[in-house]
């Protein structure tokens, strides 16, 4: 179970990652595709 402080940090990380606008052509590279996947996992951890 996550502590409330951890949830606050995770929300801020998600907020920052979502503000980064990667050019669409970068999504063909696994490193950038994994960024979206990581954001989804972070959101799931908050549920």
Order of alpha helices (4+ residues) and beta strands (2+ residues): alpha-alpha
